[in-house]
Amino acid sequence: MLAGSHIALGAAAWLIAAPQFDQPPLDPVGLALAVLGGLLPDIDHPKSWVGRRLRPVSTIIAAVFGHRGVTHSLLALVGCGMLVQHAALPQHLTAPLMVGYLSHLAADLLTPGGLRLAWPLRGTWALPLCRTGSPFEPLVVALVLLTAWSQLPARPDPREALHHLGLWVTNTALPLPPPRPPPPRRLAAR
């Protein structure tokens, strides 16, 4: 999947998972960490979004392990989880990062390339529903986002959510239609 898809899916995964960790789904810090976690596995590809920003680290990881190797395996997820636990970071920082990381693995599992989940063992796991960059990819992402949004306990007006996330410029530049007024109350006929 493309970086934009991993960003959206990391955020969507956090919207769904946050209540399980007693955290607010629309917290900007949690969403940002989930997005970062959603991009992090591609550090093994120097041309990826995160790989371009951390090129020296990405180049070494790519040379040693290759793309969709260790960083796309369950071993990496366990390793990250152990590192996070021993770093004594609070759960409100680690949970969204791990949820985002898992969302990346789940998304790449849906591509024909699949994942080597049992790395270093050979064998690829895949549920090839969509190719990276295909017209079907944004449809899958939109469906997941809509599902995540619909799972929020109290769905705020999108303008409020955008403003809460600090995206008031986008909200102003791309105005949304006004919210639908509540339905009128009907009086019982006598």
Residue frames as a rotation matrix with the C-alpha (Angstrom) as fourth column:
MET 1
0.582 0.813 0.000 0.00
0.813 -0.582 0.000 0.00
0.000 0.000 -1.000 0.00
LEU 2
0.001 -0.527 0.850 1.03
0.450 -0.759 -0.471 3.59
0.893 0.383 0.237 -0.53
ALA 3
-0.856 -0.448 -0.258 2.10
0.428 -0.334 -0.840 5.92
0.290 -0.829 0.478 2.31
GLY 4
-0.669 0.660 0.341 -1.17
-0.651 -0.742 0.159 7.87
0.358 -0.116 0.926 2.18
SER 5
0.262 0.763 -0.590 -3.11
-0.292 0.646 0.706 4.65
0.920 -0.013 0.392 2.66
HIS 6
-0.191 -0.407 -0.893 -0.95
0.710 0.572 -0.412 3.64
0.678 -0.713 0.179 5.61
ILE 7
-0.963 -0.102 0.248 -1.49
-0.060 -0.821 -0.568 7.09
0.262 -0.562 0.785 7.16
ALA 8
-0.244 0.960 0.137 -5.27
-0.816 -0.280 0.506 6.82
0.524 0.012 0.852 6.82
LEU 9
0.357 0.396 -0.846 -5.39
-0.015 0.908 0.419 3.21
0.934 -0.137 0.330 7.98
GLY 10
-0.619 -0.612 -0.492 -3.18
0.541 0.122 -0.832 3.92
0.570 -0.781 0.255 11.00
ALA 11
-0.858 0.371 0.355 -5.54
-0.490 -0.799 -0.348 6.71
0.155 -0.473 0.867 12.04
ALA 12
0.083 0.948 -0.307 -8.60
-0.713 0.272 0.646 4.51
0.696 0.166 0.699 11.39
ALA 13
-0.012 -0.156 -0.988 -7.14
0.385 0.911 -0.148 1.69
0.923 -0.383 0.049 13.46
TRP 14
-0.920 -0.358 -0.158 -6.58
0.288 -0.345 -0.893 4.10
0.265 -0.868 0.421 16.34
LEU 15
-0.505 0.813 0.290 -10.14
-0.775 -0.575 0.263 5.42
0.381 -0.092 0.920 16.12
ILE 16
0.391 0.660 -0.642 -11.35
-0.334 0.752 0.569 1.86
0.858 -0.008 0.514 16.62
ALA 17
0.051 -0.480 -0.876 -8.76
0.581 0.728 -0.365 0.77
0.812 -0.491 0.315 19.20
ALA 18
-0.593 -0.419 0.688 -8.48
-0.186 -0.760 -0.623 3.88
0.783 -0.497 0.373 21.42
PRO 19
0.283 0.749 0.599 -11.54
-0.810 -0.148 0.568 3.10
0.514 -0.646 0.565 23.58
GLN 20
0.742 -0.056 -0.668 -10.00
0.214 0.964 0.156 -0.32
0.636 -0.259 0.727 24.39
PHE 21
-0.280 -0.914 -0.292 -7.09
0.761 -0.026 -0.648 1.57
0.585 -0.404 0.703 25.97
ASP 22
0.412 0.563 -0.716 -9.36
0.872 -0.471 0.132 4.10
-0.263 -0.679 -0.686 27.73
GLN 23
-0.644 -0.632 -0.431 -8.03
0.404 -0.759 0.510 6.86
-0.649 0.155 0.745 25.50
PRO 24
0.296 0.776 -0.557 -9.91
-0.167 -0.532 -0.830 9.44
-0.940 0.339 -0.028 23.44
PRO 25
0.345 -0.129 0.930 -9.98
0.777 0.594 -0.206 8.40
-0.526 0.794 0.305 19.76
LEU 26
0.730 0.015 0.684 -9.56
0.536 -0.634 -0.558 11.95
0.425 0.774 -0.470 18.43
ASP 27
0.717 -0.577 -0.390 -6.62
0.110 -0.459 0.882 12.88
-0.688 -0.676 -0.266 20.67
PRO 28
0.850 -0.374 -0.370 -4.06
-0.507 -0.394 -0.767 14.51
0.141 0.839 -0.525 18.31
VAL 29
-0.113 -0.946 0.304 -1.08
-0.968 0.173 0.180 12.87
-0.223 -0.274 -0.936 20.04
GLY 30
-0.076 0.161 0.984 -2.61
-0.164 0.971 -0.172 9.39
-0.984 -0.175 -0.047 19.83
LEU 31
0.885 0.440 0.149 -3.58
0.094 0.146 -0.985 9.86
-0.455 0.886 0.088 16.20
ALA 32
0.590 -0.732 -0.340 -0.11
-0.795 -0.453 -0.404 11.19
0.142 0.508 -0.849 15.30
LEU 33
-0.321 -0.733 0.599 1.58
-0.801 0.548 0.241 8.24
-0.506 -0.402 -0.763 16.99
ALA 34
0.267 0.492 0.829 -0.76
0.092 0.843 -0.530 5.76
-0.959 0.218 0.180 15.27
VAL 35
0.972 0.035 -0.234 0.06
-0.217 -0.257 -0.942 7.37
-0.093 0.966 -0.242 11.92
LEU 36
0.136 -0.990 -0.029 3.79
-0.990 -0.135 -0.025 7.16
0.020 0.032 -0.999 12.71
GLY 37
-0.278 -0.179 0.944 3.35
-0.424 0.904 0.046 3.51
-0.862 -0.387 -0.328 13.66
GLY 38
0.672 0.633 0.384 1.49
0.107 0.430 -0.896 2.96
-0.733 0.644 0.221 10.40
LEU 39
0.853 -0.417 -0.312 4.48
-0.471 -0.362 -0.804 4.27
0.222 0.834 -0.506 8.44
LEU 40
0.325 -0.819 0.473 7.28
-0.845 -0.028 0.534 2.78
-0.424 -0.573 -0.701 10.53
PRO 41
0.465 -0.194 0.864 7.49
0.143 0.979 0.143 -0.75
-0.873 0.057 0.484 9.02
ASP 42
0.892 -0.101 0.441 8.50
0.444 0.005 -0.896 0.76
0.088 0.995 0.049 5.67
ILE 43
0.650 -0.753 -0.103 11.76
-0.594 -0.588 0.550 2.00
-0.475 -0.296 -0.829 7.18
ASP 44
0.013 -0.640 0.768 13.19
0.176 0.758 0.629 -1.04
-0.984 0.127 0.122 5.35
HIS 45
0.308 0.120 0.944 12.58
0.947 0.050 -0.316 0.68
-0.086 0.991 -0.098 1.99
PRO 46
-0.538 -0.666 -0.517 14.84
0.656 -0.716 0.240 3.72
-0.530 -0.210 0.822 1.32
LYS 47
-0.905 0.218 0.367 12.34
0.160 -0.624 0.765 5.19
0.395 0.751 0.529 -1.17
SER 48
0.012 0.933 -0.358 9.40
0.894 0.150 0.421 5.04
0.447 -0.326 -0.833 1.24
TRP 49
0.604 0.299 0.738 8.15
0.037 -0.936 0.349 8.14
0.796 -0.183 -0.577 3.04
VAL 50
0.949 -0.254 0.186 9.83
-0.210 -0.073 0.975 7.20
-0.234 -0.964 -0.123 6.32
GLY 51
0.501 -0.796 0.341 12.85
0.789 0.581 0.198 5.72
-0.356 0.170 0.919 4.52
ARG 52
0.253 -0.380 0.890 13.57
0.621 -0.641 -0.451 9.01
0.742 0.666 0.074 2.76
ARG 53
0.700 0.074 0.710 13.51
-0.364 -0.818 0.444 10.85
0.614 -0.570 -0.546 6.09
LEU 54
0.585 -0.533 0.611 15.75
-0.560 0.280 0.780 8.34
-0.587 -0.798 -0.135 7.85
ARG 55
0.762 -0.180 -0.623 17.83
-0.558 0.307 -0.771 7.35
0.329 0.935 0.133 4.83
PRO 56
-0.316 -0.948 -0.035 21.00
-0.834 0.295 -0.465 6.12
0.451 -0.118 -0.885 6.61
VAL 57
-0.477 0.226 0.849 19.01
-0.592 0.632 -0.500 3.81
-0.650 -0.742 -0.168 8.90
SER 58
0.592 0.806 -0.021 16.72
-0.510 0.355 -0.783 2.75
-0.624 0.474 0.621 6.05
THR 59
0.423 -0.513 -0.747 19.61
-0.801 0.174 -0.573 1.94
0.423 0.841 -0.337 3.72
ILE 60
-0.662 -0.695 0.280 21.27
-0.740 0.547 -0.393 -0.29
0.120 -0.467 -0.876 6.32
ILE 61
-0.227 0.660 0.716 18.03
-0.450 0.581 -0.678 -2.12
-0.864 -0.476 0.165 7.18
ALA 62
0.731 0.518 -0.445 17.23
-0.605 0.190 -0.773 -2.60
-0.316 0.834 0.452 3.47
ALA 63
0.059 -0.803 -0.593 20.73
-0.857 0.265 -0.443 -3.95
0.513 0.534 -0.672 2.75
VAL 64
-0.798 -0.420 0.433 20.68
-0.599 0.635 -0.487 -6.40
-0.070 -0.648 -0.758 5.65
PHE 65
-0.582 0.644 0.496 17.04
0.023 0.623 -0.782 -7.54
-0.813 -0.444 -0.377 5.67
GLY 66
-0.893 0.291 0.344 15.39
0.373 0.050 0.926 -6.35
0.252 0.956 -0.153 2.42
HIS 67
-0.644 0.733 0.218 11.92
-0.729 -0.675 0.113 -4.88
0.230 -0.086 0.969 2.00
ARG 68
0.443 0.895 0.048 9.07
-0.810 0.377 0.450 -6.63
0.385 -0.238 0.892 3.79
GLY 69
-0.218 -0.589 -0.778 11.53
0.065 0.787 -0.614 -8.66
0.974 -0.184 -0.134 5.79
VAL 70
-0.646 -0.150 -0.749 12.06
0.696 0.286 -0.658 -8.28
0.313 -0.946 -0.081 9.52
THR 71
-0.963 0.256 -0.083 10.16
-0.187 -0.860 -0.475 -4.99
-0.193 -0.442 0.876 9.86
HIS 72
-0.227 0.918 -0.325 7.07
-0.898 -0.068 0.435 -6.60
0.377 0.390 0.840 8.36
SER 73
-0.365 0.028 -0.931 7.14
0.084 0.996 -0.003 -9.65
0.927 -0.079 -0.366 10.61
LEU 74
0.761 0.638 -0.113 5.61
0.100 0.057 0.993 -10.66
0.641 -0.768 -0.021 13.90
LEU 75
0.183 -0.799 -0.573 9.14
0.967 0.252 -0.043 -10.78
0.179 -0.546 0.818 15.30
ALA 76
-0.689 -0.413 0.595 9.50
0.383 -0.905 -0.185 -7.03
0.615 0.100 0.782 14.74
LEU 77
0.172 0.848 0.502 6.16
-0.243 -0.457 0.856 -6.39
0.955 -0.269 0.128 16.38
VAL 78
0.789 0.041 -0.613 7.17
0.516 0.497 0.698 -8.43
0.333 -0.867 0.371 19.44
GLY 79
-0.215 -0.967 -0.140 10.57
0.949 -0.173 -0.265 -6.70
0.232 -0.189 0.954 19.48
CYS 80
-0.509 0.114 0.853 8.99
0.036 -0.987 0.154 -3.25
0.860 0.109 0.498 19.30
GLY 81
0.579 0.813 0.069 6.57
-0.096 -0.016 0.995 -4.18
0.810 -0.582 0.069 22.04
MET 82
0.549 -0.456 -0.700 9.36
0.822 0.445 0.355 -5.37
0.149 -0.771 0.619 24.31
LEU 83
-0.542 -0.778 0.319 11.45
0.725 -0.624 -0.291 -2.27
0.426 0.073 0.902 23.58
VAL 84
-0.178 0.583 0.793 8.50
-0.162 -0.812 0.561 -0.04
0.971 -0.029 0.239 24.33
GLN 85
0.792 0.506 -0.341 7.76
0.198 0.315 0.928 -1.86
0.577 -0.803 0.150 27.60
HIS 86
0.297 -0.772 -0.562 11.38
0.955 0.229 0.190 -1.63
-0.018 -0.593 0.805 28.76
ALA 87
-0.514 -0.459 0.725 11.68
0.522 -0.838 -0.160 2.01
0.681 0.296 0.670 27.77
ALA 88
-0.521 0.385 -0.762 9.19
0.782 -0.143 -0.607 2.78
-0.342 -0.912 -0.227 30.54
LEU 89
-0.944 0.298 0.139 7.10
-0.177 -0.817 0.548 4.92
0.277 0.493 0.825 28.22
PRO 90
-0.543 0.806 0.236 3.49
-0.401 -0.002 -0.916 5.48
-0.738 -0.592 0.325 29.26
GLN 91
-0.449 0.437 0.779 0.80
0.625 0.777 -0.076 3.42
-0.639 0.453 -0.622 27.57
HIS 92
0.591 0.735 -0.334 -0.89
0.261 -0.565 -0.783 6.50
-0.764 0.375 -0.526 26.09
LEU 93
0.194 -0.594 -0.781 2.23
-0.840 -0.512 0.181 6.86
-0.508 0.621 -0.597 23.90
THR 94
-0.763 -0.616 0.199 3.01
-0.455 0.729 0.511 3.22
-0.459 0.299 -0.836 23.16
ALA 95
-0.203 0.763 0.614 -0.48
0.315 0.645 -0.696 1.88
-0.927 0.052 -0.371 22.46
PRO 96
0.721 0.533 -0.443 -1.20
-0.239 -0.408 -0.881 4.08
-0.650 0.741 -0.167 19.43
LEU 97
-0.077 -0.843 -0.533 2.26
-0.955 -0.091 0.282 3.38
-0.286 0.531 -0.798 18.01
MET 98
-0.815 -0.228 0.533 1.70
-0.182 0.974 0.138 -0.38
-0.550 0.016 -0.835 18.21
VAL 99
0.180 0.946 0.270 -1.85
0.270 0.216 -0.938 -0.12
-0.946 0.242 -0.216 16.83
GLY 100
0.592 -0.029 -0.805 -0.52
-0.662 -0.587 -0.465 1.85
-0.460 0.809 -0.367 13.86
TYR 101
-0.517 -0.851 -0.096 2.25
-0.796 0.436 0.419 -0.70
-0.315 0.293 -0.903 13.33
LEU 102
-0.560 0.399 0.726 -0.30
0.207 0.916 -0.344 -3.52
-0.802 -0.043 -0.596 13.32
SER 103
0.531 0.798 -0.284 -2.47
-0.066 -0.295 -0.953 -1.59
-0.845 0.525 -0.104 10.85
HIS 104
0.085 -0.594 -0.800 0.47
-0.954 -0.280 0.106 -1.44
-0.287 0.754 -0.590 8.45
LEU 105
-0.852 -0.426 0.305 1.00
-0.359 0.899 0.252 -5.19
-0.381 0.105 -0.918 8.64
ALA 106
-0.159 0.882 0.443 -2.71
0.333 0.470 -0.817 -5.85
-0.929 0.017 -0.368 8.15
ALA 107
0.577 0.380 -0.723 -2.82
-0.451 -0.591 -0.669 -3.52
-0.681 0.712 -0.169 5.13
ASP 108
-0.240 -0.754 -0.612 0.22
-0.961 0.095 0.261 -5.07
-0.139 0.650 -0.747 3.45
LEU 109
-0.687 0.080 0.722 -1.27
-0.065 0.983 -0.170 -8.49
-0.724 -0.164 -0.670 4.05
LEU 110
0.354 0.932 0.072 -4.07
0.111 0.035 -0.993 -7.46
-0.929 0.360 -0.092 1.64
THR 111
0.357 -0.305 -0.883 -1.61
-0.877 -0.435 -0.205 -6.97
-0.322 0.847 -0.423 -1.25
PRO 112
0.912 -0.002 -0.409 -0.38
-0.219 0.842 -0.493 -9.73
0.346 0.539 0.768 -3.59
GLY 113
-0.020 -1.000 0.005 3.16
-0.423 0.004 -0.906 -9.28
0.906 -0.021 -0.423 -2.19
GLY 114
0.738 0.450 -0.502 1.89
0.221 0.543 0.810 -10.26
0.637 -0.709 0.301 1.25
LEU 115
0.457 -0.557 0.694 4.13
-0.863 -0.467 0.193 -10.54
0.217 -0.686 -0.694 4.30
ARG 116
-0.108 -0.539 -0.835 6.76
0.061 0.835 -0.547 -12.87
0.992 -0.110 -0.057 5.63
LEU 117
0.600 0.493 0.630 5.08
-0.537 -0.336 0.774 -12.95
0.593 -0.803 0.063 9.04
ALA 118
0.973 -0.228 0.039 7.25
0.136 0.701 0.700 -15.80
-0.187 -0.675 0.713 10.29
TRP 119
0.554 -0.826 0.107 10.50
-0.245 -0.284 -0.927 -14.13
0.796 0.487 -0.360 9.21
PRO 120
-0.240 -0.747 -0.620 13.30
-0.816 -0.191 0.546 -15.42
-0.526 0.637 -0.564 9.12
LEU 121
-0.347 0.182 0.920 11.46
0.296 0.952 -0.077 -18.52
-0.890 0.246 -0.385 7.93
ARG 122
-0.994 0.015 -0.111 10.56
-0.111 -0.271 0.956 -18.60
-0.016 0.962 0.271 4.27
GLY 123
-0.448 0.889 0.089 7.00
0.885 0.428 0.184 -18.33
0.126 0.162 -0.979 3.09
THR 124
-0.970 0.176 0.168 4.68
-0.165 -0.983 0.081 -15.44
0.180 0.051 0.982 2.40
TRP 125
-0.429 0.892 -0.145 1.21
0.771 0.277 -0.573 -14.88
-0.471 -0.358 -0.806 3.76
ALA 126
-0.975 0.133 -0.179 -1.23
-0.202 -0.865 0.459 -12.88
-0.094 0.483 0.870 1.65
LEU 127
-0.091 0.979 0.181 -4.92
0.681 0.194 -0.706 -12.16
-0.727 0.060 -0.684 1.20
PRO 128
-0.852 -0.515 0.097 -4.50
0.418 -0.558 0.717 -10.46
-0.315 0.651 0.691 -2.19
LEU 129
0.168 0.982 -0.089 -7.51
0.788 -0.188 -0.586 -8.13
-0.593 0.028 -0.805 -2.29
CYS 130
0.982 0.186 -0.017 -5.83
0.140 -0.791 -0.596 -5.13
-0.125 0.583 -0.803 -3.91
ARG 131
0.224 -0.931 0.287 -2.60
0.920 0.105 -0.378 -4.17
0.322 0.348 0.880 -5.61
THR 132
-0.110 -0.382 -0.917 -0.54
0.653 -0.724 0.223 -1.27
-0.749 -0.574 0.329 -4.32
GLY 133
-0.756 -0.205 -0.621 -1.55
-0.159 -0.864 0.478 1.89
-0.635 0.460 0.621 -6.18
SER 134
-0.768 0.538 0.348 -4.56
0.600 0.412 0.686 0.29
0.225 0.736 -0.639 -7.87
PRO 135
-0.542 0.648 0.535 -7.87
-0.379 -0.757 0.533 2.17
0.750 0.086 0.656 -8.15
PHE 136
0.351 0.694 -0.629 -9.27
0.248 0.579 0.777 -0.33
0.903 -0.429 0.031 -5.64
GLU 137
-0.468 -0.653 -0.596 -6.82
0.745 0.071 -0.663 0.73
0.475 -0.754 0.453 -2.89
PRO 138
-0.924 0.125 0.362 -8.51
-0.259 -0.900 -0.350 4.08
0.282 -0.417 0.864 -2.10
LEU 139
0.046 0.991 -0.129 -11.89
-0.533 0.133 0.835 2.33
0.845 0.030 0.535 -2.00
VAL 140
0.180 -0.069 -0.981 -10.62
0.611 0.790 0.057 -0.13
0.771 -0.610 0.185 0.60
VAL 141
-0.807 -0.552 -0.212 -9.12
0.523 -0.498 -0.692 2.74
0.276 -0.669 0.690 2.62
ALA 142
-0.652 0.630 0.422 -12.34
-0.554 -0.776 0.303 4.79
0.519 -0.036 0.854 2.40
LEU 143
0.292 0.780 -0.553 -14.40
-0.125 0.604 0.787 1.81
0.948 -0.161 0.274 3.53
VAL 144
-0.116 -0.421 -0.900 -12.13
0.845 0.434 -0.312 1.25
0.522 -0.797 0.305 6.54
LEU 145
-0.954 -0.249 0.167 -12.20
0.151 -0.880 -0.451 4.98
0.259 -0.405 0.877 7.42
LEU 146
-0.284 0.930 0.233 -15.99
-0.614 -0.363 0.701 5.10
0.736 0.056 0.674 7.21
THR 147
0.353 0.362 -0.862 -16.25
0.325 0.817 0.476 1.99
0.877 -0.448 0.171 9.36
ALA 148
-0.511 -0.631 -0.584 -13.87
0.786 -0.067 -0.615 3.47
0.348 -0.773 0.530 11.94
TRP 149
-0.889 0.210 0.406 -15.75
-0.258 -0.964 -0.065 6.79
0.378 -0.163 0.911 12.00
SER 150
0.048 0.993 -0.107 -19.07
-0.466 0.117 0.877 4.99
0.883 0.008 0.469 12.43
GLN 151
0.163 -0.048 -0.985 -17.66
0.618 0.783 0.064 3.08
0.769 -0.620 0.158 15.42
LEU 152
-0.816 -0.452 0.360 -16.95
0.044 -0.670 -0.741 6.25
0.576 -0.590 0.566 17.40
PRO 153
-0.572 0.619 -0.538 -19.17
0.806 0.302 -0.509 6.36
-0.153 -0.724 -0.672 20.49
ALA 154
0.447 0.652 -0.612 -20.17
0.409 -0.758 -0.509 9.97
-0.796 -0.023 -0.605 19.81
ARG 155
-0.104 -0.476 0.873 -19.55
0.994 -0.027 0.104 11.00
-0.026 0.879 0.477 16.24
PRO 156
-0.134 0.018 -0.991 -18.68
0.318 -0.946 -0.060 14.68
-0.939 -0.323 0.121 16.30
ASP 157
0.923 0.348 -0.164 -19.42
0.015 -0.460 -0.888 17.03
-0.384 0.817 -0.430 13.46
PRO 158
0.491 -0.789 0.368 -16.48
0.864 0.387 -0.322 16.67
0.112 0.476 0.872 11.02
ARG 159
0.413 -0.332 0.848 -15.77
0.054 -0.920 -0.387 20.41
0.909 0.206 -0.362 11.36
GLU 160
0.803 -0.096 0.588 -15.32
-0.593 -0.228 0.772 20.02
0.060 -0.969 -0.241 15.12
ALA 161
0.797 -0.530 0.290 -13.05
0.406 0.826 0.392 17.02
-0.447 -0.194 0.873 14.63
LEU 162
0.382 -0.670 0.637 -10.92
0.741 -0.190 -0.644 18.90
0.552 0.718 0.424 12.10
HIS 163
0.492 -0.168 0.854 -10.72
-0.358 -0.933 0.023 21.91
0.793 -0.317 -0.519 14.39
HIS 164
0.913 -0.124 0.389 -9.87
-0.332 0.331 0.883 19.67
-0.238 -0.936 0.261 17.36
LEU 165
0.616 -0.700 0.361 -7.03
0.717 0.688 0.112 18.15
-0.327 0.190 0.926 15.35
GLY 166
-0.008 -0.648 -0.762 -5.66
0.137 -0.756 0.641 21.56
-0.991 -0.099 0.094 14.49
LEU 167
-0.656 -0.193 0.730 -6.75
0.709 0.173 0.683 21.37
-0.258 0.966 0.023 10.87
TRP 168
0.184 0.791 -0.584 -8.82
0.445 -0.597 -0.668 24.54
-0.876 -0.137 -0.462 10.99
VAL 169
-0.423 -0.372 -0.826 -6.96
-0.534 -0.634 0.559 25.88
-0.732 0.678 0.070 7.92
THR 170
-0.995 0.087 0.041 -8.07
0.089 0.666 0.740 22.87
0.037 0.740 -0.671 5.88
ASN 171
-0.334 0.931 -0.150 -11.54
0.853 0.230 -0.469 23.18
-0.402 -0.284 -0.870 7.32
THR 172
0.124 0.343 -0.931 -11.68
0.002 -0.938 -0.346 26.82
-0.992 0.041 -0.117 6.24
ALA 173
-0.617 -0.464 -0.636 -10.08
-0.604 -0.238 0.760 26.25
-0.504 0.853 -0.133 2.84
LEU 174
-0.825 0.374 -0.424 -12.32
-0.079 0.665 0.742 23.28
0.560 0.646 -0.519 2.06
PRO 175
-0.602 0.609 0.517 -15.59
-0.776 -0.295 -0.557 24.14
-0.187 -0.737 0.650 3.76
LEU 176
-0.924 0.381 0.033 -17.94
0.383 0.921 0.067 21.29
-0.005 0.075 -0.997 4.45
PRO 177
-0.298 0.890 0.345 -21.67
0.096 -0.331 0.939 21.65
0.950 0.313 0.013 3.94
PRO 178
-0.391 0.187 0.901 -23.55
-0.847 -0.456 -0.273 22.86
0.359 -0.870 0.337 7.02
PRO 179
-0.989 0.043 0.142 -24.65
-0.030 0.879 -0.476 20.18
-0.145 -0.475 -0.868 9.46
ARG 180
-0.498 0.863 -0.087 -28.07
0.266 0.247 0.932 18.71
0.825 0.441 -0.353 8.94
PRO 181
-0.475 0.379 0.794 -30.66
-0.802 -0.557 -0.213 20.28
0.362 -0.739 0.569 11.28
PRO 182
-0.911 0.191 0.365 -32.39
-0.066 0.806 -0.588 17.93
-0.407 -0.560 -0.722 13.69
PRO 183
-0.684 0.718 0.131 -35.64
0.462 0.287 0.839 16.45
0.565 0.634 -0.528 12.40
PRO 184
-0.512 0.563 0.649 -38.76
-0.655 -0.745 0.130 18.40
0.556 -0.359 0.750 13.40
ARG 185
-0.936 0.278 0.217 -40.81
-0.003 0.607 -0.794 17.03
-0.353 -0.744 -0.567 16.26
ARG 186
-0.621 0.779 -0.093 -44.17
-0.067 0.065 0.996 15.77
0.781 0.624 0.012 15.16
LEU 187
-0.642 0.521 0.563 -47.21
-0.735 -0.209 -0.645 16.34
-0.218 -0.828 0.517 17.29
ALA 188
-0.881 0.376 0.288 -49.57
0.372 0.925 -0.072 13.46
-0.294 0.044 -0.955 17.77
ALA 189
-0.697 0.704 0.134 -52.86
-0.223 -0.391 0.893 13.80
0.681 0.592 0.430 15.87
ARG 190
-0.815 0.476 0.332 -56.00
-0.356 0.041 -0.933 14.11
-0.458 -0.879 0.136 17.98
